[in-house]
Amino acid sequence: MRVSGKNVFNEIDLNNVRKIYLSQNFKDQSIMQKIKSANLKYILTDPKVMDKMAPHNQGIIVEINDYNYGSINDITKEDNFILILDHLEDPHNFGAIIRSAEARGIKHIIIPKDRSVIVNETVMKISTGALSRVNIIMVNNLVNAINNLKDKGFFVYAAEADGEDYRKVSYADKICLIIGSEGFGLSRLVRENSDVIISIPMKGKVNSLNASVSAGILLFGIGE
């Protein structure tokens, strides 16, 4: 996987670095010191060539190993808020949600293996370092994951337009929040296996919010 930018470089695990391209006029001494301290090799490259490889690269492009997804077994009894993304498709939304989740203190986000956004260079860049502090768990079946969480004592709240006003719901001590996909919302079986459907009340003429905006509102609006 190829990522770029100074902020991304400062957050990645240097043990996962395979190759580094630096602009011929790269002058960030802090990053250069990190590269030298880790004994990483780099290739000085024409800035025009780098712009074709990755626009807005800030003079540094890094090839790293693909993301190593976690397991649902990573969730421990100390965890009390888990986020599930039900077939989210937009990497920009995914990256923004990871940032909001990390700011909320959430340690684990669950995504399905099929028909879902994955952790790629866009997600890594948009999340701006938060990805290194949030464990992304990929599962084969979301319903099985939901039932696993219920066995661990979690109460499942899924966001949909026709649900209860999220501000009027009494929340359990252990919360699993589900955000649906951008175009289709919650999948049928996920909705049927959720405990409560919640919604964000709308006062304008727009009847839905961007998935990352909805996630941000609910992450900070419930369970506090």
C-alpha positions in Angstrom: 0.0 0.0 0.0 1.3 3.5 -0.9 0.7 6.4 1.4 1.9 10.0 1.4 2.3 13.1 3.5 4.3 14.1 6.5 1.5 13.5 9.1 0.9 10.0 7.8 4.6 9.2 7.9 4.8 10.4 11.5 2.0 8.1 12.5 2.8 4.9 10.7 4.7 2.0 12.3 8.2 2.2 10.7 8.5 -1.5 11.0 5.9 -1.8 8.2 7.8 0.5 5.8 9.0 -1.2 2.6 10.2 1.8 0.5 10.4 5.6 0.9 10.4 8.2 -1.9 11.7 11.6 -1.0 11.5 14.7 -3.2 14.9 16.0 -4.3 14.2 19.2 -2.4 12.8 17.6 0.8 14.0 19.5 3.8 12.1 18.2 6.9 14.9 17.5 9.3 12.7 15.8 11.9 11.5 13.2 9.3 15.0 12.8 8.0 16.2 12.0 11.5 13.5 9.4 11.9 14.4 7.8 8.7 18.1 7.6 9.6 17.5 6.4 13.1 15.4 3.5 11.8 18.0 2.7 9.2 15.5 3.1 6.4 16.6 3.6 2.8 15.1 6.2 0.6 15.0 7.2 -3.0 15.5 10.8 -4.0 12.9 11.4 -6.7 11.9 14.2 -9.1 8.9 16.1 -7.6 7.0 15.9 -10.9 7.3 12.1 -10.8 6.1 12.0 -7.2 3.1 14.2 -8.1 2.1 11.6 -10.6 2.5 8.8 -8.0 0.5 10.6 -5.4 -0.8 14.2 -5.6 -0.4 16.5 -2.6 2.4 14.2 -1.2 4.3 17.0 0.7 7.6 15.5 -0.7 7.3 12.1 0.9 5.7 8.8 -0.4 5.9 5.6 1.5 5.2 2.0 0.5 4.0 0.0 3.5 2.6 -3.4 4.2 -1.2 -3.8 3.9 -3.2 -3.1 7.0 -3.3 -5.9 9.5 -6.9 -6.3 10.6 -7.8 -7.2 14.2 -10.1 -10.0 15.5 -13.3 -9.7 17.5 -11.4 -11.6 20.2 -9.4 -8.4 20.7 -12.4 -6.9 22.4 -12.0 -7.3 26.2 -14.3 -6.8 29.2 -12.8 -3.3 29.7 -14.2 -2.1 26.4 -17.6 -0.5 26.7 -18.3 1.2 23.4 -17.9 -0.6 20.0 -18.7 0.9 16.6 -19.9 -1.2 13.7 -20.0 0.1 10.1 -22.7 -1.7 8.0 -21.2 -1.9 4.5 -19.9 1.7 4.4 -18.4 2.4 0.9 -16.7 5.8 0.9 -13.1 5.8 2.2 -13.3 9.5 3.0 -16.3 8.8 5.3 -14.4 5.9 6.8 -11.3 8.0 7.6 -13.4 10.7 9.1 -15.3 8.2 11.3 -12.0 6.7 12.5 -10.9 10.2 13.6 -14.2 10.8 15.5 -14.1 7.4 17.1 -10.5 7.9 18.3 -11.4 11.3 19.7 -14.3 9.6 21.6 -11.9 7.0 23.0 -13.2 4.1 21.0 -10.7 1.3 20.6 -12.4 -1.0 18.0 -14.4 -0.5 14.8 -16.0 -3.6 13.1 -16.5 -3.8 9.3 -17.7 -6.6 7.1 -15.4 -8.4 4.7 -17.6 -8.1 1.7 -19.1 -5.0 0.0 -17.4 -2.6 2.3 -14.7 0.0 2.2 -11.3 -1.3 3.4 -8.3 0.4 5.0 -6.5 2.0 2.0 -4.2 5.0 1.4 -7.2 7.4 1.4 -8.5 6.1 4.7 -5.1 6.3 6.2 -4.6 9.9 5.0 -8.0 11.2 6.0 -7.8 9.6 9.5 -4.7 11.7 10.1 -3.0 9.3 12.5 -6.1 8.1 14.4 -5.8 4.8 12.6 -2.7 3.8 14.6 -4.8 4.0 17.8 -8.0 2.3 16.6 -8.2 -1.4 15.9 -10.2 -2.1 12.7 -11.8 -5.6 12.9 -12.9 -7.3 9.7 -15.5 -10.0 10.1 -17.2 -12.4 7.7 -20.7 -11.9 9.1 -22.0 -8.8 10.9 -24.9 -10.6 12.5 -22.6 -13.1 14.0 -20.4 -10.3 15.3 -23.5 -8.5 16.8 -24.5 -11.7 18.6 -21.0 -12.2 19.8 -21.1 -8.7 21.3 -24.5 -9.4 22.9 -22.9 -12.4 24.6 -20.3 -10.0 25.9 -23.0 -7.8 27.5 -23.3 -5.2 24.8 -26.7 -3.5 24.0 -26.9 -2.8 20.2 -28.1 0.6 19.0 -28.5 1.0 15.2 -28.9 4.4 13.5 -31.8 4.8 10.9 -34.1 7.6 9.9 -37.3 6.1 11.4 -35.9 5.3 14.9 -36.3 6.8 18.3 -34.9 10.3 19.0 -31.4 9.4 20.2 -31.6 12.1 22.9 -34.5 10.4 24.6 -33.1 6.9 24.8 -31.7 5.4 28.0 -28.4 3.8 27.2 -26.8 0.6 28.6 -23.4 0.5 30.2 -21.9 -1.4 27.2 -22.8 0.1 23.9 -22.5 -1.1 20.3 -23.4 1.6 17.8 -24.1 0.7 14.2 -23.9 3.2 11.3 -25.4 2.1 8.0 -24.1 2.5 4.4 -24.3 5.8 2.6 -26.8 4.7 0.0 -28.8 1.9 1.7 -28.7 2.5 5.4 -28.9 -0.6 7.6 -29.0 -4.0 6.0 -32.2 -6.0 6.9 -30.6 -8.6 9.1 -28.5 -6.1 10.9 -31.5 -4.0 11.7 -33.5 -7.1 12.8 -30.8 -8.1 15.2 -30.3 -4.7 16.8 -31.9 -3.9 20.1 -33.0 -0.3 19.5 -33.2 1.8 16.3 -32.2 5.4 17.0 -32.3 8.5 14.8 -31.1 12.1 14.7 -34.1 14.5 14.5 -34.2 16.7 11.5 -35.6 20.2 11.3 -34.7 21.1 7.7 -35.8 19.7 4.4 -32.8 17.4 4.0 -33.9 14.0 5.2 -30.5 12.4 5.8 -26.9 13.3 6.9 -23.6 12.2 5.6 -22.5 8.9 7.3 -19.5 10.5 9.0 -21.5 13.4 10.3 -24.2 11.1 11.7 -21.5 9.0 13.3 -19.8 12.0 14.9 -23.1 13.3 16.3 -24.0 9.9 17.8 -20.6 9.0 19.0 -20.5 12.1 21.2 -24.2 12.3 21.9 -24.9 8.9 23.4 -23.5 7.0 26.4 -22.0 10.0 28.2 
